[in-house]
Amino acid sequence: MDNNLKKIKELIEQAEISENDQKGLILLFANAHDEDLQSVFDLFSADPSWISKINNNYKAKKDSLNTANSEAWKRILEEEEKQLEGING
């Protein structure tokens, strides 16, 4: 396991989300290149509340795709855009 993935895994395992959600998030990041995970680690370590936010976003996207709910998908992307604008100031 690469260094950033290990560090992200440790942060996720400390988060107040279910063990099943922890495993899902770790798997989500497992196939990424280590250098691409640096910004994720930086975000999670600076503000661990983002672990829950990313988890909720990921689960909502999966649910909307599984139900083919295009309106839900659109709402998710709009909310995601607002969150990203908040990060980038």
LUMSETI-313562 format. One record per residue: residue number from 1; residue in one letter; x, y, z of N, C-alpha, C in turn. Coordinates in Angstrom, 1 decimal. Layout:
{pt NUM, 'A', {X, Y, Z}, {X, Y, Z}, {X, Y, Z}},
...
// end
This chain:
{pt 1, 'M', {0.9, -1.2, 0.0}, {0.0, 0.0, 0.0}, {0.9, 1.2, 0.0}},
{pt 2, 'D', {0.6, 2.2, -0.9}, {1.4, 3.4, -1.0}, {1.2, 4.3, 0.2}},
{pt 3, 'N', {2.1, 5.2, 0.4}, {2.2, 6.1, 1.6}, {0.9, 6.9, 1.8}},
{pt 4, 'N', {0.5, 7.6, 0.7}, {-0.7, 8.5, 0.9}, {-2.0, 7.7, 1.2}},
{pt 5, 'L', {-2.1, 6.5, 0.5}, {-3.2, 5.7, 0.8}, {-3.2, 5.2, 2.2}},
{pt 6, 'K', {-2.1, 4.8, 2.7}, {-2.0, 4.4, 4.1}, {-2.4, 5.5, 5.1}},
{pt 7, 'K', {-2.0, 6.7, 4.8}, {-2.3, 7.8, 5.7}, {-3.8, 8.1, 5.6}},
{pt 8, 'I', {-4.4, 8.1, 4.4}, {-5.8, 8.3, 4.2}, {-6.6, 7.2, 4.9}},
{pt 9, 'K', {-6.2, 6.0, 4.8}, {-6.8, 4.8, 5.4}, {-6.9, 5.0, 6.9}},
{pt 10, 'E', {-5.8, 5.5, 7.5}, {-5.7, 5.8, 9.0}, {-6.7, 6.8, 9.3}},
{pt 11, 'L', {-6.8, 7.9, 8.5}, {-7.8, 9.0, 8.8}, {-9.2, 8.5, 8.7}},
{pt 12, 'I', {-9.5, 7.7, 7.7}, {-10.8, 7.2, 7.5}, {-11.2, 6.2, 8.6}},
{pt 13, 'E', {-10.3, 5.4, 9.0}, {-10.6, 4.5, 10.1}, {-10.9, 5.2, 11.5}},
{pt 14, 'Q', {-10.4, 6.4, 11.6}, {-10.7, 7.2, 12.8}, {-12.0, 8.0, 12.7}},
{pt 15, 'A', {-12.6, 8.1, 11.4}, {-13.8, 8.9, 11.2}, {-15.0, 8.2, 11.8}},
{pt 16, 'E', {-16.0, 9.1, 12.1}, {-17.2, 8.6, 12.7}, {-18.2, 8.2, 11.6}},
{pt 17, 'I', {-17.8, 7.2, 10.8}, {-18.7, 6.6, 9.8}, {-18.7, 5.1, 10.0}},
{pt 18, 'S', {-19.6, 4.4, 9.5}, {-19.7, 3.0, 9.8}, {-18.5, 2.3, 9.2}},
{pt 19, 'E', {-18.2, 1.1, 9.7}, {-17.1, 0.3, 9.3}, {-17.3, 0.0, 7.8}},
{pt 20, 'N', {-18.5, -0.3, 7.4}, {-18.8, -0.6, 6.0}, {-18.5, 0.6, 5.1}},
{pt 21, 'D', {-18.9, 1.8, 5.5}, {-18.6, 3.0, 4.8}, {-17.1, 3.2, 4.7}},
{pt 22, 'Q', {-16.4, 2.9, 5.8}, {-14.9, 3.1, 5.8}, {-14.3, 2.2, 4.8}},
{pt 23, 'K', {-14.7, 1.0, 4.7}, {-14.2, 0.1, 3.7}, {-14.5, 0.6, 2.3}},
{pt 24, 'G', {-15.7, 1.1, 2.1}, {-16.0, 1.6, 0.8}, {-15.2, 2.7, 0.3}},
{pt 25, 'L', {-14.9, 3.7, 1.3}, {-14.1, 4.8, 0.9}, {-12.7, 4.4, 0.6}},
{pt 26, 'I', {-12.2, 3.5, 1.4}, {-10.8, 3.0, 1.2}, {-10.7, 2.4, -0.2}},
{pt 27, 'L', {-11.7, 1.6, -0.5}, {-11.7, 1.0, -1.8}, {-11.8, 2.0, -2.9}},
{pt 28, 'L', {-12.5, 3.0, -2.7}, {-12.7, 4.1, -3.7}, {-11.3, 4.7, -4.0}},
{pt 29, 'F', {-10.5, 4.9, -3.0}, {-9.2, 5.5, -3.3}, {-8.1, 4.5, -3.6}},
{pt 30, 'A', {-8.3, 3.2, -3.5}, {-7.3, 2.2, -3.6}, {-6.7, 2.1, -5.0}},
{pt 31, 'N', {-7.4, 2.5, -6.0}, {-6.9, 2.3, -7.4}, {-6.2, 3.6, -7.9}},
{pt 32, 'A', {-6.2, 4.7, -7.1}, {-5.6, 5.9, -7.5}, {-4.1, 5.9, -7.4}},
{pt 33, 'H', {-3.4, 6.6, -8.2}, {-2.0, 6.8, -8.0}, {-1.7, 7.5, -6.7}},
{pt 34, 'D', {-0.6, 7.1, -6.1}, {-0.3, 7.7, -4.8}, {-0.1, 9.3, -4.9}},
{pt 35, 'E', {0.5, 9.8, -5.9}, {0.7, 11.2, -6.0}, {-0.6, 11.9, -6.2}},
{pt 36, 'D', {-1.6, 11.3, -6.8}, {-3.0, 11.9, -6.9}, {-3.7, 11.9, -5.6}},
{pt 37, 'L', {-3.3, 11.2, -4.6}, {-4.0, 11.1, -3.3}, {-3.5, 12.2, -2.4}},
{pt 38, 'Q', {-2.4, 12.9, -2.7}, {-1.8, 13.9, -1.8}, {-2.9, 14.9, -1.4}},
{pt 39, 'S', {-3.6, 15.4, -2.4}, {-4.6, 16.5, -2.1}, {-5.8, 15.9, -1.3}},
{pt 40, 'V', {-6.1, 14.7, -1.4}, {-7.1, 14.0, -0.6}, {-6.6, 14.0, 0.9}},
{pt 41, 'F', {-5.4, 13.5, 1.0}, {-4.8, 13.5, 2.4}, {-4.7, 14.8, 3.0}},
{pt 42, 'D', {-4.3, 15.8, 2.2}, {-4.2, 17.2, 2.7}, {-5.6, 17.7, 3.2}},
{pt 43, 'L', {-6.6, 17.4, 2.4}, {-8.0, 17.9, 2.8}, {-8.5, 17.2, 4.0}},
{pt 44, 'F', {-8.3, 15.8, 4.0}, {-8.8, 15.0, 5.2}, {-8.0, 15.4, 6.5}},
{pt 45, 'S', {-6.8, 15.6, 6.4}, {-6.0, 15.9, 7.6}, {-6.2, 17.3, 8.1}},
{pt 46, 'A', {-6.5, 18.3, 7.2}, {-6.8, 19.6, 7.6}, {-8.2, 19.8, 8.2}},
{pt 47, 'D', {-9.1, 19.0, 7.6}, {-10.5, 19.1, 8.1}, {-11.2, 17.7, 8.0}},
{pt 48, 'P', {-11.1, 16.9, 9.0}, {-11.6, 15.5, 9.0}, {-13.1, 15.4, 8.7}},
{pt 49, 'S', {-13.9, 16.5, 8.8}, {-15.3, 16.5, 8.5}, {-15.5, 16.2, 7.0}},
{pt 50, 'W', {-14.5, 16.4, 6.2}, {-14.6, 16.1, 4.8}, {-14.7, 14.6, 4.5}},
{pt 51, 'I', {-14.3, 13.8, 5.4}, {-14.4, 12.4, 5.2}, {-15.9, 12.0, 5.2}},
{pt 52, 'S', {-16.6, 12.5, 6.1}, {-18.1, 12.3, 6.1}, {-18.7, 12.9, 4.9}},
{pt 53, 'K', {-18.3, 14.1, 4.5}, {-18.9, 14.8, 3.4}, {-18.7, 14.0, 2.1}},
{pt 54, 'I', {-17.5, 13.5, 1.9}, {-17.1, 12.7, 0.7}, {-17.9, 11.4, 0.7}},
{pt 55, 'N', {-18.0, 10.8, 1.9}, {-18.7, 9.5, 2.0}, {-20.1, 9.7, 1.7}},
{pt 56, 'N', {-20.8, 10.7, 2.2}, {-22.2, 11.0, 1.9}, {-22.4, 11.2, 0.4}},
{pt 57, 'N', {-21.5, 12.0, -0.2}, {-21.6, 12.3, -1.6}, {-21.4, 11.0, -2.4}},
{pt 58, 'Y', {-20.5, 10.2, -2.1}, {-20.2, 9.0, -2.8}, {-21.4, 8.0, -2.7}},
{pt 59, 'K', {-22.0, 7.9, -1.5}, {-23.1, 7.0, -1.4}, {-24.4, 7.6, -2.1}},
{pt 60, 'A', {-24.5, 8.9, -2.1}, {-25.7, 9.5, -2.8}, {-25.5, 9.2, -4.4}},
{pt 61, 'K', {-24.3, 9.4, -4.9}, {-24.1, 9.1, -6.3}, {-24.4, 7.7, -6.6}},
{pt 62, 'K', {-23.9, 6.8, -5.8}, {-24.1, 5.4, -6.1}, {-25.6, 5.1, -6.1}},
{pt 63, 'D', {-26.4, 5.6, -5.1}, {-27.8, 5.4, -5.0}, {-28.5, 6.0, -6.3}},
{pt 64, 'S', {-28.1, 7.2, -6.7}, {-28.8, 7.8, -7.8}, {-28.5, 7.0, -9.1}},
{pt 65, 'L', {-27.3, 6.5, -9.2}, {-27.0, 5.7, -10.4}, {-27.7, 4.4, -10.4}},
{pt 66, 'N', {-27.8, 3.8, -9.2}, {-28.5, 2.5, -9.1}, {-30.0, 2.6, -9.4}},
{pt 67, 'T', {-30.6, 3.8, -9.1}, {-32.0, 4.0, -9.4}, {-32.3, 4.7, -10.7}},
{pt 68, 'A', {-31.2, 5.1, -11.4}, {-31.3, 5.9, -12.6}, {-32.1, 7.2, -12.4}},
{pt 69, 'N', {-31.9, 7.8, -11.3}, {-32.6, 9.0, -10.9}, {-31.8, 10.3, -11.4}},
{pt 70, 'S', {-32.1, 10.8, -12.5}, {-31.3, 11.9, -13.1}, {-31.5, 13.2, -12.3}},
{pt 71, 'E', {-32.6, 13.4, -11.7}, {-32.9, 14.6, -10.9}, {-32.0, 14.5, -9.6}},
{pt 72, 'A', {-31.9, 13.4, -9.0}, {-31.1, 13.3, -7.8}, {-29.6, 13.5, -8.2}},
{pt 73, 'W', {-29.2, 12.9, -9.3}, {-27.8, 13.1, -9.8}, {-27.5, 14.6, -10.0}},
{pt 74, 'K', {-28.5, 15.3, -10.6}, {-28.3, 16.7, -10.9}, {-28.1, 17.5, -9.5}},
{pt 75, 'R', {-29.0, 17.2, -8.6}, {-28.9, 17.8, -7.2}, {-27.6, 17.6, -6.6}},
{pt 76, 'I', {-27.1, 16.3, -6.7}, {-25.9, 16.0, -6.1}, {-24.7, 16.8, -6.6}},
{pt 77, 'L', {-24.7, 16.9, -8.0}, {-23.6, 17.6, -8.6}, {-23.7, 19.1, -8.3}},
{pt 78, 'E', {-24.9, 19.7, -8.2}, {-25.0, 21.1, -7.8}, {-24.5, 21.3, -6.4}},
{pt 79, 'E', {-24.8, 20.4, -5.5}, {-24.3, 20.5, -4.1}, {-22.8, 20.3, -4.1}},
{pt 80, 'E', {-22.3, 19.4, -4.8}, {-20.9, 19.2, -4.9}, {-20.1, 20.4, -5.4}},
{pt 81, 'E', {-20.7, 21.1, -6.4}, {-20.1, 22.3, -7.0}, {-20.0, 23.4, -5.9}},
{pt 82, 'K', {-21.1, 23.5, -5.1}, {-21.1, 24.5, -4.0}, {-20.0, 24.2, -3.0}},
{pt 83, 'Q', {-19.9, 22.9, -2.7}, {-18.8, 22.5, -1.7}, {-17.4, 22.8, -2.3}},
{pt 84, 'L', {-17.2, 22.5, -3.5}, {-15.9, 22.8, -4.1}, {-15.6, 24.3, -4.2}},
{pt 85, 'E', {-16.6, 25.1, -4.5}, {-16.4, 26.5, -4.5}, {-16.1, 27.0, -3.1}},
{pt 86, 'G', {-16.6, 26.4, -2.1}, {-16.3, 26.7, -0.7}, {-14.8, 26.4, -0.4}},
{pt 87, 'I', {-14.3, 25.3, -0.9}, {-12.9, 25.0, -0.7}, {-12.0, 26.0, -1.4}},
{pt 88, 'N', {-12.3, 26.3, -2.6}, {-11.5, 27.1, -3.4}, {-11.6, 28.6, -3.2}},
{pt 89, 'G', {-12.5, 29.0, -2.3}, {-12.7, 30.3, -1.8}, {-13.4, 31.2, -2.8}},
// end
